[in-house]
Amino acid sequence: MKFKLGLTGSMGMGKTSTAFLFEKYNCGVWDADKAVQRLYGRGGKAVKPIAKFFPKAITEGSVNRTELKKYLSEDFDQITLLENIVHPLVSADREKFIERTKYKINVFDIPLLFETGSNKIMDKVACVFVSKPIQMERIRSRKSMTENQIEKIMRQQMPIEEKCRLSDFVIETYNESDTEKQVVSIIKEIEGYLNA
């Protein structure tokens, strides 16, 4: 049996670094954001359909995220159109990973896990969490988004309290050593299910 653990949380909560910890302890990791990068890259499956609706977002055969953001900043409702193109392709990429993975425990790093209904295909869900002030401090320190862009993304995501409530595990990511202990504990619990 291949165990599927969904890993989610809001922006700036430490999801990526938590996924690395699962990888460190011999879990397979599929990253939704990396899947999108593959789909947006030269020859990626999202390039042609995006070119049809967002022609200026294509540069040298790949999707230019900066140009794509310009379309969305002019009309944020177009995010739905973009999601309708990208989400089915991301799902197909994930299915391919599930078929090929050699790991017993596989972690699916998906920011919009609940929002897209992907939680329904997981055996369990873990949500990463930090307090709002620390979350905002982490996001702002990246200096990759304006306050306006941050607000728009936050509005698109389910409130973190709701994500935590719906999850089987909540991983607090205030510091790496505590986060690692929580990850190890979850892996042991899952191994218990698998060996039962």
C-alpha positions in Angstrom: 0.0 0.0 0.0 1.2 3.5 -0.8 0.1 5.9 1.9 -0.9 9.4 0.7 -0.4 12.3 3.2 -1.7 15.7 2.1 0.4 18.6 3.4 -1.1 22.0 3.3 -1.2 25.3 5.1 -1.3 29.0 4.2 1.4 31.0 2.6 4.4 31.7 4.8 3.6 28.9 7.3 6.6 26.7 6.5 5.1 24.0 4.2 8.1 23.7 1.9 10.6 23.3 4.7 8.3 20.7 6.4 8.1 18.8 3.1 11.9 18.7 3.0 11.9 17.1 6.5 9.5 14.3 5.3 11.9 13.8 2.4 14.8 13.5 4.8 13.0 10.6 6.5 12.6 8.6 3.3 9.1 9.8 2.2 8.3 10.5 -1.4 7.3 14.1 -1.9 5.2 15.6 -4.7 5.1 19.4 -4.8 2.2 21.1 -6.6 4.2 24.3 -7.2 7.0 22.3 -8.8 4.5 20.5 -11.0 3.2 23.9 -12.2 6.8 25.0 -12.9 7.2 21.9 -15.1 3.9 22.6 -16.9 4.9 26.2 -17.5 8.4 25.4 -18.7 9.4 25.1 -22.4 7.4 22.3 -23.9 5.2 22.1 -20.8 1.6 21.0 -21.2 0.2 24.3 -20.0 2.0 26.5 -22.5 -0.3 26.1 -25.5 -3.6 26.4 -23.6 -2.3 29.5 -21.7 -1.0 31.0 -24.9 -4.6 30.9 -26.3 -6.1 33.0 -23.5 -3.0 34.9 -22.2 -0.8 35.4 -25.4 1.5 38.0 -23.9 2.4 35.6 -21.0 4.4 33.4 -23.3 8.1 34.1 -23.7 10.4 31.9 -25.7 8.0 28.9 -25.5 7.4 29.0 -21.8 5.0 30.8 -19.4 6.4 34.1 -18.1 4.9 34.3 -14.6 5.6 38.1 -14.3 3.5 38.7 -17.5 0.8 36.3 -16.3 0.6 38.2 -13.0 -0.1 41.4 -15.1 -3.2 39.8 -16.7 -4.4 38.8 -13.2 -3.7 42.2 -11.7 -5.8 43.8 -14.4 -8.7 41.3 -14.0 -8.3 39.0 -11.0 -11.4 37.1 -12.1 -9.3 35.6 -14.8 -7.7 33.4 -12.1 -10.7 31.1 -12.5 -9.9 30.7 -16.2 -6.3 30.0 -15.4 -7.2 27.4 -12.7 -9.5 25.6 -15.2 -6.5 25.2 -17.5 -3.9 24.3 -14.9 -5.6 22.3 -12.2 -6.5 19.3 -14.5 -2.9 19.2 -15.7 -1.5 19.3 -12.2 -3.9 16.5 -11.2 -2.6 14.4 -14.1 1.0 15.1 -13.0 0.1 13.9 -9.5 -1.5 10.7 -10.7 1.6 9.9 -12.7 3.7 10.4 -9.5 1.3 8.1 -7.6 1.7 5.4 -10.2 5.5 5.6 -10.3 6.5 6.2 -6.7 8.6 3.6 -4.9 8.0 5.0 -1.4 5.5 3.6 1.1 4.7 7.0 2.5 4.1 9.8 0.0 3.6 13.5 0.9 1.6 15.8 -1.3 2.6 19.4 -0.8 -0.5 21.2 -2.0 -1.2 24.8 -0.9 -4.9 24.7 -2.0 -5.5 21.1 -0.9 -9.0 21.7 0.6 -9.9 24.5 -1.9 -9.4 22.1 -4.8 -10.9 19.1 -3.1 -7.6 17.2 -3.3 -8.0 16.2 0.4 -10.6 13.6 -0.7 -7.9 11.4 -2.4 -5.6 11.6 0.6 -5.4 9.0 3.4 -4.6 11.7 6.0 -3.9 15.4 6.0 -1.3 17.5 7.9 -1.5 21.2 8.1 1.4 23.5 9.0 0.8 26.4 11.3 2.3 29.5 12.8 0.7 32.6 14.3 -0.4 35.4 12.0 2.4 37.9 13.0 5.1 35.3 12.2 3.4 34.3 9.0 3.3 37.9 7.8 6.9 38.5 8.8 8.0 35.5 6.8 6.0 36.6 3.7 7.2 40.2 3.8 10.9 39.1 4.3 10.7 37.3 0.9 10.0 40.7 -0.8 8.5 38.9 -3.8 5.0 40.4 -3.5 3.2 43.7 -2.8 0.8 44.0 0.2 -2.0 44.0 -2.4 -0.9 40.7 -3.9 -0.5 39.2 -0.5 -4.1 40.2 0.5 -5.5 38.8 -2.8 -3.8 35.4 -2.3 -4.9 35.3 1.4 -8.5 35.9 0.4 -8.3 33.1 -2.1 -7.2 30.6 0.6 -9.4 29.0 3.2 -8.7 30.5 6.7 -5.9 28.6 8.4 -8.1 27.8 11.5 -10.5 26.0 9.2 -7.6 24.1 7.5 -6.3 23.0 10.9 -9.7 21.9 12.1 -10.2 19.7 9.0 -6.7 18.1 9.2 -5.7 14.9 11.0 -2.3 16.5 12.1 -1.3 20.1 12.8 2.4 20.8 12.6 3.6 23.9 14.3 6.6 25.4 12.5 8.0 27.9 14.9 11.5 26.3 14.8 13.1 23.5 12.8 14.0 21.1 15.7 10.4 21.0 17.0 9.0 20.7 13.5 11.3 17.8 12.9 10.1 16.0 16.0 6.5 16.4 14.9 7.3 15.1 11.4 9.1 12.0 12.9 6.1 11.4 15.2 3.6 11.5 12.3 5.8 9.2 10.2 5.9 6.7 13.1 2.1 6.9 13.4 1.6 6.3 9.7 4.1 3.3 9.8 1.9 2.0 12.6 -1.1 2.0 10.3 0.9 0.4 7.5 2.2 -2.4 9.7 -1.0 -3.1 11.5 
